[in-house]
Amino acid sequence: MADQLTINAALARHSHLLNGTWQSAGEFNQRVCYDLRDSYSLIRKTGGTRCSGPGTDVDCDKVIDKNTHEVFDTVVSAGSSSNKPGWSSVGVHHDLTLVEPVPYDSNPPPPPPNPCQYKQHDIDVLKANAIETNTQLRNINAVLSSLALNNQEKYEELKLMVDDLTNFIALLKAQLIEPGMEIDASARIIGHIGGTAKLIVPESNKIFYTGE
């Protein structure tokens, strides 16, 4: 029979798997059982809540002592958001079918990239697009200047459209700024993002996200 220190180590080793679902409890339970395979087995289950196991369905959160047939819960509040590792006896049962656990993948997939990495990538793309767009805007302004010589009213109308486009680009960039970061602004703007983020444009013509 495994000692309590060995049991606690197995429970702690796989606790990160528990996420409030029965599936996560099942994976956790089977990994714990495999680590303790010299003393414990999984329990075959054909009805009610059960999880996929080695060749058959098994109990999602219980293991059984091979020698004494004492059954232990390995998850407290399995299937709920308050689930956590546990080890409590639920009695001796001699009428259960034992299922041997199988090895699990000891090399889990790498954690997902930091969301900030995606955000930085988006900022880089937006910067490149802004540079290209600013060049196009300068060309448009040159055309507008020529147009102003002949049709001042049309010039004013188109100039407002260009200003709106410039402001939209700056706001789009500002939505991707992390606190403490700064990027070149394509226009001077003071506004709010999502009703909470305050944008300030100082004399350096940089946009800062204050997080206020």
N, C-alpha and C positions, 0 to 999 in steps of 0.2 A: 504493500500500500504506500502511495506517495505521501511524503510528509507535508505539513502545511506550508512550509517555506517554498517547496517546489510547486505546490498548487498555486500559491499567491504569485509566484514569478510567472507562471503560465497565464494566469488571469491578467496580470499587468501587461505582459508582452503583447497581447492582442486587443487590449481595451480600446485602442483607436478605431477598431472596426465598428463599434456600436454606434449606430446613428438613428435609433428609434424605430427601425423596421424589423420585422421578423426575419427577413433575409439576412440582415447584418448579424442578428442574434445567432442564426443558424451557422453562419460562417465562423463567427467567434467561437461558438460551442464546439464545432468540429476541430478547429485548430487547437483549442485548449485540450480536447480529448486526445488528439494525436500526440501532443507534447507529453501527456500523461498515459500514453497507450500501454505501458507495462502494467498499469493498475486499473485503467478504466476503459469502457467501451461506449459507443453510441447506442441509442435505443431505437429499434424499429418502431415506426408508428404508421398506421394505415387510415386513421380518421382524425377529424378535428384539425387544428393548426399544426402543420408539419412542414419540414424543409427537405429539400432534395439532398440525399446523402449518397454514400458509395453503393450504387446499384439498387437502392431502395429509398423510400422516404424515412426520415428519422425525426425524433423529437428535436425541436429547435434549440432548447435551452437546458437540456438535462443530459447527464452522463450516469453510468452505472458502474459500481465497483465489481470487477470480475469475480472476486472471491466471495464477498459478503452479499452481493446483489443489493447493496444500499444505493439509492438513487440520490443524486445531488443536483440542485438547481445551480446553473453557472451564471445566470443573468437575473438581476433584480429588475422587475417591471419590464420584462421583455416585450418588445413591440410598441413601446411608448417612448416619448421624448425624455422621460426620466430614467431610462434604462442605464444600468451600470453593472460591472462585474460583481459577482457574488459567489458564495459557496455555502449552501444550506441544505441539510438533509431533508428529504421528503418521504423517508421511510424505506423499508426493505420490501422488494417485490421480486418474487421468484418466477412470475409468469410472463416475464418480458423477454423479447428476442434481442440478443446482443448483436451489434454490428461493429466490425472493426473499422476504425478511422483510417484514412489514407493520407499520404504525404500532401502537404500544401505547398504552394509556390512561396518560397522564402525570399524571393526577390520581387517585392511589390512594385508596381509601376511608379515612375518618378512623380513627385507632386506637381500639380499644374503650375505653370509659370505665374509669377507675381502679377496680379492685374495691372500694377504700375508699369510693367514692361509693355503690355499691350497699349496702355495709355501713352507712353513715351513714343511708341511706334506711330500711333495715330497723330501725335503732335508733329513728329518728323515729316509725315506725309502731308499734313496740313501746311506746314512751313513751306515745303517745296511747291505745293499748289498755290500758296499765297504769293510766292515770288513770281510764279508764272502769271498769276492773275493780276498782280500789280503791274507787271510789264504790259499786259493787255489793257489795263486801265489807263496807263500813261498814253498808250497809242490812241485810245478812245478820246482822252482829254485833248490830245493834239487835234483830232478831227473836230471835236466840239469847238475848240478855239477858232478853227477856220470857219465853222458854221456860224459862230457868233457874229462874224463880220457881216453876214447876210441876213440872218434870221435870229434875232435876240430871243424871241419868245420860245421858239423851238429849242434853242440852246438851253434855256433855263429848265425846260421840261426834261430834256435828256440828262442834264447835269444832276437833277434830283434823283433820277433812276440810278445813275452811276454812284452817287453818294450812298444810296440805300444798299446797293450791292457791296460796296466797300465795308459798310457797317456790319452787314450780315456776315461777311468773311471774318471780321474781327471777333464777333460774338461766338461764331462757331469754333474758332480757335480757343477762345477763353473758356469754353465749356470743358475743355480737356486739360486744363492746367491743374496740376497738383499744388497743394499748399506749399509755399516756399519757392516755387518755380517761377520763371519769367520767360516770356517769348517776345519777339518783335511784334509790334502792333502794326496792322495795315491801316488803322484809323484811330483817331483819338476818341475814346468812348468812356463814359461813366454810366454804369447800369447795374442790374442785378441778374443773377443766373438762378433760376429756380426759386426766386423770392428770398434767397438767403446769401448768396455769394456776392460780395461787393467788389467791383472792379474799380481800380484807381489808375489814372494815367498821369504820372508825374512828368516833369520837364524832359526826362530822359527818353520819353516816348516808348516806355515799356509798359506792358499790362501786368499787373500783379494781382494774384488771387489772395485775398486777405483771409478768407474763411470765416469772416464775421457774419 
